[in-house]
Amino acid sequence: MYQSTITITLRPSILDVQGKAVELGIHTLGMKEVENVRIGKSIQMTVNAPSEDEAKRITEEACKKLLANSVMEDFSYTIKSV
Amino acid sequence: MYQSTITITLRPSILDVQGKAVELGIHTLGMKEVENVRIGKSIQMTVNAPSEDEAKRITEEACKKLLANSVMEDFSYTIKSV
């Protein structure tokens, strides 16, 4: 059994309005040192696969088919045995 | 200058309805091996701090005051010099 941790981020060229709003909020709280806030998703899931390669294949298929929008988002993942 | 990467996850005892919906979607696509999908946020930001300790302090303050809901969510972060 494997634990996949997927991070999905907006591509750098895409304007992150949610990030801009959060950045403004952080500045309003007095933390002017913070810049370039970008917000993405972090997805954890368990994959019942017989091997790490198979767990990778399933994770990648889930990202491509459902979790990430390949036009606007990039994804990366790590897999560990549990 | 430091790059903070923050991961915010729902506490394990909190029902993740968004995760359940995504899990159903993944199963509908035929990937029955996937279980326990939980969805959190991943936040990247640049911190203009003179030292790593100061960058940590600012990141933690932003998490506690704004980014994470301490009743329902846990946060973790990594900091690297850029």
Backbone of each chain as nested JSON, in Angstrom:
{
  "chains": [
    {"id": "A", "residues": [
      {"number": 1, "name": "MET", "atoms": {"N": [0.84, -1.188, 0.0], "CA": [0.0, 0.0, 0.0], "C": [0.885, 1.251, 0.0]}},
      {"number": 2, "name": "TYR", "atoms": {"N": [0.507, 2.219, -0.762], "CA": [1.334, 3.422, -0.897], "C": [0.524, 4.678, -0.589]}},
      {"number": 3, "name": "GLN", "atoms": {"N": [1.231, 5.675, -0.083], "CA": [0.617, 6.968, 0.206], "C": [1.14, 7.961, -0.829]}},
      {"number": 4, "name": "SER", "atoms": {"N": [0.231, 8.516, -1.635], "CA": [0.638, 9.53, -2.62], "C": [0.324, 10.903, -2.073]}},
      {"number": 5, "name": "THR", "atoms": {"N": [1.258, 11.807, -2.19], "CA": [1.014, 13.213, -1.844], "C": [1.225, 14.035, -3.11]}},
      {"number": 6, "name": "ILE", "atoms": {"N": [0.145, 14.626, -3.571], "CA": [0.162, 15.352, -4.849], "C": [0.074, 16.852, -4.564]}},
      {"number": 7, "name": "THR", "atoms": {"N": [0.886, 17.626, -5.245], "CA": [0.777, 19.081, -5.148], "C": [0.409, 19.62, -6.522]}},
      {"number": 8, "name": "ILE", "atoms": {"N": [-0.675, 20.379, -6.566], "CA": [-1.123, 20.961, -7.823], "C": [-0.995, 22.475, -7.711]}},
      {"number": 9, "name": "THR", "atoms": {"N": [-0.259, 23.067, -8.642], "CA": [-0.045, 24.518, -8.596], "C": [-0.478, 25.137, -9.915]}},
      {"number": 10, "name": "LEU", "atoms": {"N": [-0.922, 26.379, -9.855], "CA": [-1.221, 27.127, -11.075], "C": [0.083, 27.348, -11.822]}},
      {"number": 11, "name": "ARG", "atoms": {"N": [0.069, 27.285, -13.149], "CA": [1.282, 27.574, -13.922], "C": [1.727, 29.015, -13.652]}},
      {"number": 12, "name": "PRO", "atoms": {"N": [3.04, 29.245, -13.654], "CA": [3.555, 30.575, -13.305], "C": [2.963, 31.711, -14.143]}},
      {"number": 13, "name": "SER", "atoms": {"N": [2.594, 31.432, -15.394], "CA": [2.077, 32.504, -16.262], "C": [0.623, 32.858, -15.965]}},
      {"number": 14, "name": "ILE", "atoms": {"N": [-0.053, 32.049, -15.137], "CA": [-1.469, 32.292, -14.849], "C": [-1.592, 33.185, -13.607]}},
      {"number": 15, "name": "LEU", "atoms": {"N": [-2.392, 34.236, -13.716], "CA": [-2.607, 35.146, -12.579], "C": [-3.347, 34.406, -11.459]}},
      {"number": 16, "name": "ASP", "atoms": {"N": [-2.806, 34.484, -10.245], "CA": [-3.417, 33.799, -9.1], "C": [-4.159, 34.836, -8.244]}},
      {"number": 17, "name": "VAL", "atoms": {"N": [-5.436, 35.031, -8.545], "CA": [-6.208, 36.071, -7.843], "C": [-6.399, 35.731, -6.368]}},
      {"number": 18, "name": "GLN", "atoms": {"N": [-6.577, 34.449, -6.077], "CA": [-6.724, 34.023, -4.68], "C": [-5.439, 34.343, -3.905]}},
      {"number": 19, "name": "GLY", "atoms": {"N": [-4.305, 34.074, -4.525], "CA": [-3.017, 34.378, -3.909], "C": [-2.853, 35.874, -3.662]}},
      {"number": 20, "name": "LYS", "atoms": {"N": [-3.273, 36.674, -4.643], "CA": [-3.182, 38.139, -4.501], "C": [-4.028, 38.617, -3.319]}},
      {"number": 21, "name": "ALA", "atoms": {"N": [-5.222, 38.057, -3.181], "CA": [-6.111, 38.442, -2.083], "C": [-5.494, 38.074, -0.735]}},
      {"number": 22, "name": "VAL", "atoms": {"N": [-4.915, 36.876, -0.66], "CA": [-4.285, 36.427, 0.588], "C": [-3.072, 37.31, 0.912]}},
      {"number": 23, "name": "GLU", "atoms": {"N": [-2.308, 37.668, -0.13], "CA": [-1.139, 38.535, 0.056], "C": [-1.565, 39.881, 0.663]}},
      {"number": 24, "name": "LEU", "atoms": {"N": [-2.65, 40.431, 0.13], "CA": [-3.183, 41.691, 0.657], "C": [-3.571, 41.525, 2.131]}},
      {"number": 25, "name": "GLY", "atoms": {"N": [-4.208, 40.402, 2.44], "CA": [-4.59, 40.116, 3.824], "C": [-3.39, 40.044, 4.742]}},
      {"number": 26, "name": "ILE", "atoms": {"N": [-2.331, 39.377, 4.278], "CA": [-1.108, 39.246, 5.081], "C": [-0.472, 40.622, 5.294]}},
      {"number": 27, "name": "HIS", "atoms": {"N": [-0.459, 41.449, 4.233], "CA": [0.1, 42.799, 4.379], "C": [-0.717, 43.625, 5.377]}},
      {"number": 28, "name": "THR", "atoms": {"N": [-2.042, 43.472, 5.315], "CA": [-2.924, 44.209, 6.235], "C": [-2.622, 43.825, 7.682]}},
      {"number": 29, "name": "LEU", "atoms": {"N": [-2.2, 42.583, 7.888], "CA": [-1.839, 42.131, 9.24], "C": [-0.446, 42.615, 9.647]}},
      {"number": 30, "name": "GLY", "atoms": {"N": [0.228, 43.326, 8.758], "CA": [1.517, 43.917, 9.121], "C": [2.74, 43.189, 8.609]}},
      {"number": 31, "name": "MET", "atoms": {"N": [2.539, 42.052, 7.915], "CA": [3.699, 41.285, 7.444], "C": [4.048, 41.686, 6.01]}},
      {"number": 32, "name": "LYS", "atoms": {"N": [4.697, 42.823, 5.879], "CA": [5.026, 43.376, 4.552], "C": [6.129, 42.57, 3.856]}},
      {"number": 33, "name": "GLU", "atoms": {"N": [6.807, 41.707, 4.617], "CA": [7.923, 40.934, 4.046], "C": [7.452, 39.846, 3.084]}},
      {"number": 34, "name": "VAL", "atoms": {"N": [6.146, 39.549, 3.125], "CA": [5.629, 38.429, 2.325], "C": [5.228, 38.91, 0.927]}},
      {"number": 35, "name": "GLU", "atoms": {"N": [5.663, 38.158, -0.092], "CA": [5.362, 38.505, -1.483], "C": [5.077, 37.254, -2.299]}},
      {"number": 36, "name": "ASN", "atoms": {"N": [4.566, 37.479, -3.486], "CA": [4.358, 36.383, -4.463], "C": [3.626, 35.182, -3.855]}},
      {"number": 37, "name": "VAL", "atoms": {"N": [2.513, 35.422, -3.207], "CA": [1.749, 34.323, -2.626], "C": [1.0, 33.602, -3.745]}},
      {"number": 38, "name": "ARG", "atoms": {"N": [1.177, 32.297, -3.805], "CA": [0.447, 31.506, -4.807], "C": [-0.174, 30.31, -4.097]}},
      {"number": 39, "name": "ILE", "atoms": {"N": [-1.413, 30.035, -4.447], "CA": [-2.152, 29.004, -3.725], "C": [-2.475, 27.829, -4.641]}},
      {"number": 40, "name": "GLY", "atoms": {"N": [-2.158, 26.654, -4.174], "CA": [-2.447, 25.447, -4.94], "C": [-3.155, 24.435, -4.06]}},
      {"number": 41, "name": "LYS", "atoms": {"N": [-3.265, 23.215, -4.57], "CA": [-3.91, 22.161, -3.799], "C": [-2.902, 21.106, -3.395]}},
      {"number": 42, "name": "SER", "atoms": {"N": [-3.165, 20.508, -2.236], "CA": [-2.353, 19.387, -1.784], "C": [-3.314, 18.226, -1.572]}},
      {"number": 43, "name": "ILE", "atoms": {"N": [-3.074, 17.125, -2.248], "CA": [-3.994, 15.981, -2.164], "C": [-3.248, 14.761, -1.637]}},
      {"number": 44, "name": "GLN", "atoms": {"N": [-3.793, 14.177, -0.581], "CA": [-3.217, 12.928, -0.06], "C": [-4.154, 11.778, -0.404]}},
      {"number": 45, "name": "MET", "atoms": {"N": [-3.602, 10.659, -0.844], "CA": [-4.459, 9.5, -1.057], "C": [-3.677, 8.21, -0.883]}},
      {"number": 46, "name": "THR", "atoms": {"N": [-4.413, 7.164, -0.529], "CA": [-3.822, 5.842, -0.382], "C": [-4.054, 5.074, -1.669]}},
      {"number": 47, "name": "VAL", "atoms": {"N": [-3.024, 4.404, -2.163], "CA": [-3.165, 3.618, -3.392], "C": [-2.829, 2.162, -3.067]}},
      {"number": 48, "name": "ASN", "atoms": {"N": [-3.811, 1.282, -3.26], "CA": [-3.598, -0.149, -3.031], "C": [-2.979, -0.78, -4.27]}},
      {"number": 49, "name": "ALA", "atoms": {"N": [-1.69, -0.589, -4.442], "CA": [-1.028, -1.114, -5.635], "C": [0.032, -2.12, -5.204]}},
      {"number": 50, "name": "PRO", "atoms": {"N": [0.318, -3.103, -6.069], "CA": [1.303, -4.136, -5.705], "C": [2.745, -3.636, -5.747]}},
      {"number": 51, "name": "SER", "atoms": {"N": [3.017, -2.566, -6.469], "CA": [4.391, -2.071, -6.555], "C": [4.392, -0.546, -6.608]}},
      {"number": 52, "name": "GLU", "atoms": {"N": [5.552, 0.049, -6.354], "CA": [5.659, 1.498, -6.384], "C": [5.419, 2.03, -7.796]}},
      {"number": 53, "name": "ASP", "atoms": {"N": [5.922, 1.3, -8.797], "CA": [5.714, 1.727, -10.189], "C": [4.23, 1.795, -10.529]}},
      {"number": 54, "name": "GLU", "atoms": {"N": [3.497, 0.782, -10.06], "CA": [2.057, 0.744, -10.328], "C": [1.354, 1.894, -9.581]}},
      {"number": 55, "name": "ALA", "atoms": {"N": [1.781, 2.174, -8.352], "CA": [1.208, 3.294, -7.582], "C": [1.471, 4.612, -8.296]}},
      {"number": 56, "name": "LYS", "atoms": {"N": [2.676, 4.76, -8.861], "CA": [3.002, 5.961, -9.631], "C": [2.092, 6.094, -10.839]}},
      {"number": 57, "name": "ARG", "atoms": {"N": [1.899, 4.984, -11.537], "CA": [1.083, 5.007, -12.75], "C": [-0.342, 5.451, -12.416]}},
      {"number": 58, "name": "ILE", "atoms": {"N": [-0.9, 4.881, -11.335], "CA": [-2.277, 5.212, -10.939], "C": [-2.36, 6.676, -10.504]}},
      {"number": 59, "name": "THR", "atoms": {"N": [-1.372, 7.129, -9.718], "CA": [-1.372, 8.525, -9.259], "C": [-1.331, 9.473, -10.45]}},
      {"number": 60, "name": "GLU", "atoms": {"N": [-0.448, 9.157, -11.409], "CA": [-0.314, 10.022, -12.579], "C": [-1.594, 10.03, -13.406]}},
      {"number": 61, "name": "GLU", "atoms": {"N": [-2.211, 8.856, -13.538], "CA": [-3.46, 8.77, -14.305], "C": [-4.546, 9.621, -13.625]}},
      {"number": 62, "name": "ALA", "atoms": {"N": [-4.636, 9.534, -12.288], "CA": [-5.641, 10.319, -11.55], "C": [-5.39, 11.819, -11.74]}},
      {"number": 63, "name": "CYS", "atoms": {"N": [-4.11, 12.233, -11.698], "CA": [-3.782, 13.65, -11.882], "C": [-4.194, 14.114, -13.265]}},
      {"number": 64, "name": "LYS", "atoms": {"N": [-3.819, 13.325, -14.284], "CA": [-4.071, 13.753, -15.666], "C": [-5.553, 13.739, -16.007]}},
      {"number": 65, "name": "LYS", "atoms": {"N": [-6.271, 12.704, -15.516], "CA": [-7.672, 12.566, -15.912], "C": [-8.634, 13.389, -15.074]}},
      {"number": 66, "name": "LEU", "atoms": {"N": [-8.261, 13.673, -13.817], "CA": [-9.251, 14.296, -12.94], "C": [-8.722, 15.454, -12.097]}},
      {"number": 67, "name": "LEU", "atoms": {"N": [-7.561, 15.279, -11.472], "CA": [-7.18, 16.218, -10.42], "C": [-6.61, 17.537, -10.943]}},
      {"number": 68, "name": "ALA", "atoms": {"N": [-5.793, 17.474, -11.989], "CA": [-5.16, 18.697, -12.484], "C": [-5.751, 19.092, -13.833]}},
      {"number": 69, "name": "ASN", "atoms": {"N": [-5.871, 20.378, -14.027], "CA": [-6.28, 20.933, -15.321], "C": [-4.995, 21.224, -16.084]}},
      {"number": 70, "name": "SER", "atoms": {"N": [-4.687, 20.388, -17.071], "CA": [-3.361, 20.452, -17.697], "C": [-3.118, 21.754, -18.46]}},
      {"number": 71, "name": "VAL", "atoms": {"N": [-4.161, 22.501, -18.752], "CA": [-3.982, 23.78, -19.446], "C": [-3.427, 24.841, -18.49]}},
      {"number": 72, "name": "MET", "atoms": {"N": [-3.928, 24.825, -17.257], "CA": [-3.588, 25.899, -16.322], "C": [-2.727, 25.463, -15.141]}},
      {"number": 73, "name": "GLU", "atoms": {"N": [-2.626, 24.157, -14.916], "CA": [-1.968, 23.695, -13.69], "C": [-0.831, 22.71, -13.957]}},
      {"number": 74, "name": "ASP", "atoms": {"N": [0.125, 22.706, -13.058], "CA": [1.184, 21.701, -13.059], "C": [0.974, 20.812, -11.845]}},
      {"number": 75, "name": "PHE", "atoms": {"N": [1.436, 19.57, -11.921], "CA": [1.356, 18.728, -10.729], "C": [2.682, 18.026, -10.474]}},
      {"number": 76, "name": "SER", "atoms": {"N": [2.911, 17.738, -9.199], "CA": [4.055, 16.918, -8.818], "C": [3.571, 16.006, -7.703]}},
      {"number": 77, "name": "TYR", "atoms": {"N": [4.267, 14.899, -7.487], "CA": [3.822, 14.005, -6.421], "C": [4.99, 13.245, -5.825]}},
      {"number": 78, "name": "THR", "atoms": {"N": [4.774, 12.803, -4.593], "CA": [5.738, 11.905, -3.97], "C": [4.958, 10.677, -3.515]}},
      {"number": 79, "name": "ILE", "atoms": {"N": [5.627, 9.547, -3.53], "CA": [4.975, 8.294, -3.138], "C": [5.818, 7.623, -2.071]}},
      {"number": 80, "name": "LYS", "atoms": {"N": [5.174, 7.199, -0.995], "CA": [5.925, 6.411, -0.012], "C": [5.126, 5.183, 0.396]}},
      {"number": 81, "name": "SER", "atoms": {"N": [5.845, 4.155, 0.733], "CA": [5.227, 2.897, 1.136], "C": [4.684, 3.038, 2.557]}},
      {"number": 82, "name": "VAL", "atoms": {"N": [3.472, 2.562, 2.811], "CA": [2.909, 2.626, 4.173], "C": [2.437, 1.246, 4.636]}}
    ]},
    {"id": "B", "residues": [
      {"number": 1, "name": "MET", "atoms": {"N": [16.541, 36.201, 1.018], "CA": [15.155, 35.955, 0.631], "C": [14.866, 34.457, 0.741]}},
      {"number": 2, "name": "TYR", "atoms": {"N": [13.707, 34.146, 1.236], "CA": [13.38, 32.744, 1.451], "C": [12.052, 32.381, 0.779]}},
      {"number": 3, "name": "GLN", "atoms": {"N": [11.967, 31.129, 0.381], "CA": [10.739, 30.623, -0.229], "C": [10.085, 29.678, 0.79]}},
      {"number": 4, "name": "SER", "atoms": {"N": [8.872, 30.034, 1.226], "CA": [8.144, 29.157, 2.153], "C": [7.12, 28.345, 1.375]}},
      {"number": 5, "name": "THR", "atoms": {"N": [7.065, 27.07, 1.657], "CA": [6.03, 26.213, 1.081], "C": [5.221, 25.642, 2.233]}},
      {"number": 6, "name": "ILE", "atoms": {"N": [3.961, 26.041, 2.3], "CA": [3.102, 25.674, 3.422], "C": [2.072, 24.651, 2.954]}},
      {"number": 7, "name": "THR", "atoms": {"N": [1.864, 23.622, 3.739], "CA": [0.802, 22.661, 3.432], "C": [-0.215, 22.704, 4.563]}},
      {"number": 8, "name": "ILE", "atoms": {"N": [-1.466, 22.934, 4.204], "CA": [-2.528, 22.996, 5.207], "C": [-3.479, 21.833, 4.961]}},
      {"number": 9, "name": "THR", "atoms": {"N": [-3.665, 21.015, 5.975], "CA": [-4.537, 19.84, 5.81], "C": [-5.639, 19.87, 6.866]}},
      {"number": 10, "name": "LEU", "atoms": {"N": [-6.777, 19.303, 6.52], "CA": [-7.847, 19.141, 7.508], "C": [-7.37, 18.155, 8.56]}},
      {"number": 11, "name": "ARG", "atoms": {"N": [-7.717, 18.381, 9.811], "CA": [-7.353, 17.423, 10.853], "C": [-7.988, 16.062, 10.55]}},
      {"number": 12, "name": "PRO", "atoms": {"N": [-7.311, 14.988, 10.911], "CA": [-7.806, 13.641, 10.565], "C": [-9.232, 13.358, 11.056]}},
      {"number": 13, "name": "SER", "atoms": {"N": [-9.623, 13.975, 12.176], "CA": [-10.956, 13.69, 12.724], "C": [-12.07, 14.426, 11.991]}},
      {"number": 14, "name": "ILE", "atoms": {"N": [-11.718, 15.368, 11.112], "CA": [-12.727, 16.156, 10.398], "C": [-13.08, 15.467, 9.078]}},
      {"number": 15, "name": "LEU", "atoms": {"N": [-14.369, 15.286, 8.813], "CA": [-14.815, 14.667, 7.562], "C": [-14.457, 15.563, 6.383]}},
      {"number": 16, "name": "ASP", "atoms": {"N": [-13.798, 14.983, 5.381], "CA": [-13.402, 15.755, 4.206], "C": [-14.37, 15.435, 3.057]}},
      {"number": 17, "name": "VAL", "atoms": {"N": [-15.417, 16.234, 2.938], "CA": [-16.446, 15.949, 1.918], "C": [-15.909, 16.156, 0.496]}},
      {"number": 18, "name": "GLN", "atoms": {"N": [-15.038, 17.142, 0.34], "CA": [-14.443, 17.376, -0.984], "C": [-13.597, 16.158, -1.405]}},
      {"number": 19, "name": "GLY", "atoms": {"N": [-12.846, 15.64, -0.439], "CA": [-12.045, 14.441, -0.699], "C": [-12.912, 13.251, -1.063]}},
      {"number": 20, "name": "LYS", "atoms": {"N": [-14.041, 13.084, -0.359], "CA": [-14.96, 11.971, -0.645], "C": [-15.503, 12.093, -2.067]}},
      {"number": 21, "name": "ALA", "atoms": {"N": [-15.843, 13.316, -2.48], "CA": [-16.389, 13.533, -3.826], "C": [-15.336, 13.196, -4.887]}},
      {"number": 22, "name": "VAL", "atoms": {"N": [-14.099, 13.614, -4.641], "CA": [-13.021, 13.325, -5.59], "C": [-12.756, 11.82, -5.653]}},
      {"number": 23, "name": "GLU", "atoms": {"N": [-12.811, 11.154, -4.488], "CA": [-12.6, 9.706, -4.436], "C": [-13.647, 8.987, -5.292]}},
      {"number": 24, "name": "LEU", "atoms": {"N": [-14.893, 9.417, -5.174], "CA": [-15.972, 8.846, -5.98], "C": [-15.684, 9.054, -7.465]}},
      {"number": 25, "name": "GLY", "atoms": {"N": [-15.212, 10.262, -7.804], "CA": [-14.872, 10.561, -9.203], "C": [-13.769, 9.651, -9.72]}},
      {"number": 26, "name": "ILE", "atoms": {"N": [-12.751, 9.437, -8.879], "CA": [-11.631, 8.575, -9.281], "C": [-12.117, 7.136, -9.467]}},
      {"number": 27, "name": "HIS", "atoms": {"N": [-12.989, 6.671, -8.568], "CA": [-13.537, 5.309, -8.698], "C": [-14.356, 5.183, -9.979]}},
      {"number": 28, "name": "THR", "atoms": {"N": [-15.14, 6.236, -10.287], "CA": [-15.962, 6.216, -11.503], "C": [-15.082, 6.098, -12.747]}},
      {"number": 29, "name": "LEU", "atoms": {"N": [-13.871, 6.66, -12.677], "CA": [-12.935, 6.554, -13.803], "C": [-12.239, 5.188, -13.843]}},
      {"number": 30, "name": "GLY", "atoms": {"N": [-12.554, 4.327, -12.889], "CA": [-12.023, 2.959, -12.927], "C": [-10.862, 2.693, -12.0]}},
      {"number": 31, "name": "MET", "atoms": {"N": [-10.391, 3.705, -11.28], "CA": [-9.242, 3.48, -10.404], "C": [-9.698, 3.131, -8.989]}},
      {"number": 32, "name": "LYS", "atoms": {"N": [-10.108, 1.877, -8.821], "CA": [-10.661, 1.431, -7.531], "C": [-9.578, 1.303, -6.458]}},
      {"number": 33, "name": "GLU", "atoms": {"N": [-8.313, 1.349, -6.865], "CA": [-7.2, 1.177, -5.911], "C": [-7.023, 2.396, -5.011]}},
      {"number": 34, "name": "VAL", "atoms": {"N": [-7.659, 3.52, -5.382], "CA": [-7.445, 4.761, -4.642], "C": [-8.44, 4.876, -3.481]}},
      {"number": 35, "name": "GLU", "atoms": {"N": [-7.914, 5.218, -2.307], "CA": [-8.757, 5.345, -1.101], "C": [-8.293, 6.538, -0.267]}},
      {"number": 36, "name": "ASN", "atoms": {"N": [-9.131, 6.887, 0.705], "CA": [-8.781, 7.926, 1.699], "C": [-8.243, 9.214, 1.069]}},
      {"number": 37, "name": "VAL", "atoms": {"N": [-8.968, 9.732, 0.088], "CA": [-8.525, 10.978, -0.544], "C": [-8.83, 12.138, 0.393]}},
      {"number": 38, "name": "ARG", "atoms": {"N": [-7.825, 12.939, 0.665], "CA": [-8.021, 14.133, 1.5], "C": [-7.382, 15.322, 0.804]}},
      {"number": 39, "name": "ILE", "atoms": {"N": [-8.087, 16.431, 0.8], "CA": [-7.646, 17.586, 0.03], "C": [-7.303, 18.756, 0.949]}},
      {"number": 40, "name": "GLY", "atoms": {"N": [-6.133, 19.287, 0.74], "CA": [-5.699, 20.437, 1.529], "C": [-5.189, 21.532, 0.616]}},
      {"number": 41, "name": "LYS", "atoms": {"N": [-4.548, 22.522, 1.209], "CA": [-4.024, 23.627, 0.421], "C": [-2.507, 23.618, 0.452]}},
      {"number": 42, "name": "SER", "atoms": {"N": [-1.931, 24.069, -0.635], "CA": [-0.486, 24.237, -0.699], "C": [-0.225, 25.702, -1.04]}},
      {"number": 43, "name": "ILE", "atoms": {"N": [0.504, 26.393, -0.205], "CA": [0.727, 27.823, -0.406], "C": [2.224, 28.094, -0.54]}},
      {"number": 44, "name": "GLN", "atoms": {"N": [2.584, 28.759, -1.623], "CA": [3.988, 29.168, -1.804], "C": [4.067, 30.674, -1.616]}},
      {"number": 45, "name": "MET", "atoms": {"N": [5.081, 31.119, -0.899], "CA": [5.278, 32.56, -0.811], "C": [6.746, 32.895, -0.589]}},
      {"number": 46, "name": "THR", "atoms": {"N": [7.105, 34.109, -1.002], "CA": [8.464, 34.6, -0.816], "C": [8.481, 35.466, 0.442]}},
      {"number": 47, "name": "VAL", "atoms": {"N": [9.482, 35.263, 1.28], "CA": [9.592, 36.063, 2.504], "C": [10.925, 36.812, 2.476]}},
      {"number": 48, "name": "ASN", "atoms": {"N": [10.845, 38.139, 2.476], "CA": [12.055, 38.975, 2.493], "C": [12.54, 39.127, 3.923]}},
      {"number": 49, "name": "ALA", "atoms": {"N": [13.197, 38.115, 4.439], "CA": [13.655, 38.162, 5.826], "C": [15.171, 38.065, 5.849]}},
      {"number": 50, "name": "PRO", "atoms": {"N": [15.805, 38.672, 6.863], "CA": [17.264, 38.663, 6.921], "C": [17.855, 37.297, 7.31]}},
      {"number": 51, "name": "SER", "atoms": {"N": [17.062, 36.453, 7.959], "CA": [17.59, 35.148, 8.371], "C": [16.516, 34.085, 8.242]}},
      {"number": 52, "name": "GLU", "atoms": {"N": [16.938, 32.832, 8.266], "CA": [15.983, 31.729, 8.141], "C": [15.048, 31.697, 9.35]}},
      {"number": 53, "name": "ASP", "atoms": {"N": [15.581, 31.986, 10.537], "CA": [14.742, 32.004, 11.745], "C": [13.629, 33.038, 11.646]}},
      {"number": 54, "name": "GLU", "atoms": {"N": [13.987, 34.208, 11.105], "CA": [13.013, 35.274, 10.951], "C": [11.954, 34.867, 9.898]}},
      {"number": 55, "name": "ALA", "atoms": {"N": [12.407, 34.226, 8.815], "CA": [11.474, 33.752, 7.779], "C": [10.51, 32.73, 8.375]}},
      {"number": 56, "name": "LYS", "atoms": {"N": [11.027, 31.851, 9.242], "CA": [10.179, 30.853, 9.92], "C": [9.139, 31.534, 10.789]}},
      {"number": 57, "name": "ARG", "atoms": {"N": [9.59, 32.557, 11.542], "CA": [8.692, 33.262, 12.451], "C": [7.547, 33.915, 11.676]}},
      {"number": 58, "name": "ILE", "atoms": {"N": [7.898, 34.571, 10.548], "CA": [6.88, 35.248, 9.737], "C": [5.92, 34.226, 9.124]}},
      {"number": 59, "name": "THR", "atoms": {"N": [6.468, 33.126, 8.604], "CA": [5.628, 32.086, 8.001], "C": [4.652, 31.531, 9.038]}},
      {"number": 60, "name": "GLU", "atoms": {"N": [5.163, 31.256, 10.231], "CA": [4.315, 30.694, 11.277], "C": [3.229, 31.688, 11.708]}},
      {"number": 61, "name": "GLU", "atoms": {"N": [3.602, 32.962, 11.789], "CA": [2.626, 33.985, 12.159], "C": [1.517, 34.074, 11.105]}},
      {"number": 62, "name": "ALA", "atoms": {"N": [1.914, 34.041, 9.816], "CA": [0.918, 34.105, 8.729], "C": [-0.024, 32.898, 8.79]}},
      {"number": 63, "name": "CYS", "atoms": {"N": [0.536, 31.72, 9.079], "CA": [-0.293, 30.507, 9.175], "C": [-1.29, 30.632, 10.318]}},
      {"number": 64, "name": "LYS", "atoms": {"N": [-0.782, 31.047, 11.477], "CA": [-1.638, 31.102, 12.666], "C": [-2.693, 32.19, 12.584]}},
      {"number": 65, "name": "LYS", "atoms": {"N": [-2.298, 33.349, 12.033], "CA": [-3.229, 34.48, 12.022], "C": [-4.197, 34.459, 10.855]}},
      {"number": 66, "name": "LEU", "atoms": {"N": [-3.796, 33.854, 9.736], "CA": [-4.628, 34.001, 8.541], "C": [-4.86, 32.72, 7.753]}},
      {"number": 67, "name": "LEU", "atoms": {"N": [-3.784, 31.968, 7.507], "CA": [-3.895, 30.901, 6.504], "C": [-4.604, 29.65, 7.002]}},
      {"number": 68, "name": "ALA", "atoms": {"N": [-4.333, 29.247, 8.24], "CA": [-4.921, 28.003, 8.745], "C": [-5.969, 28.296, 9.812]}},
      {"number": 69, "name": "ASN", "atoms": {"N": [-7.017, 27.512, 9.796], "CA": [-8.03, 27.573, 10.843], "C": [-7.611, 26.559, 11.906]}},
      {"number": 70, "name": "SER", "atoms": {"N": [-7.126, 27.055, 13.039], "CA": [-6.489, 26.148, 14.003], "C": [-7.462, 25.155, 14.65]}},
      {"number": 71, "name": "VAL", "atoms": {"N": [-8.745, 25.399, 14.528], "CA": [-9.721, 24.453, 15.084], "C": [-9.834, 23.207, 14.201]}},
      {"number": 72, "name": "MET", "atoms": {"N": [-9.791, 23.42, 12.893], "CA": [-10.042, 22.316, 11.964], "C": [-8.841, 21.868, 11.156]}},
      {"number": 73, "name": "GLU", "atoms": {"N": [-7.796, 22.69, 11.131], "CA": [-6.688, 22.399, 10.211], "C": [-5.33, 22.336, 10.912]}},
      {"number": 74, "name": "ASP", "atoms": {"N": [-4.448, 21.541, 10.322], "CA": [-3.052, 21.508, 10.749], "C": [-2.209, 22.137, 9.64]}},
      {"number": 75, "name": "PHE", "atoms": {"N": [-1.061, 22.697, 10.0], "CA": [-0.177, 23.177, 8.94], "C": [1.252, 22.717, 9.165]}},
      {"number": 76, "name": "SER", "atoms": {"N": [1.969, 22.602, 8.059], "CA": [3.399, 22.325, 8.119], "C": [4.047, 23.167, 7.025]}},
      {"number": 77, "name": "TYR", "atoms": {"N": [5.335, 23.433, 7.159], "CA": [5.983, 24.243, 6.123], "C": [7.448, 23.879, 5.992]}},
      {"number": 78, "name": "THR", "atoms": {"N": [7.973, 24.189, 4.824], "CA": [9.408, 24.061, 4.602], "C": [9.886, 25.419, 4.105]}},
      {"number": 79, "name": "ILE", "atoms": {"N": [11.118, 25.758, 4.449], "CA": [11.682, 27.037, 4.042], "C": [13.005, 26.786, 3.351]}},
      {"number": 80, "name": "LYS", "atoms": {"N": [13.187, 27.404, 2.198], "CA": [14.518, 27.303, 1.57], "C": [14.975, 28.673, 1.109]}},
      {"number": 81, "name": "SER", "atoms": {"N": [16.265, 28.858, 1.121], "CA": [16.852, 30.12, 0.7], "C": [16.82, 30.208, -0.82]}},
      {"number": 82, "name": "VAL", "atoms": {"N": [16.418, 31.372, -1.334], "CA": [16.407, 31.535, -2.8], "C": [17.211, 32.777, -3.197]}}
    ]}
  ]
}
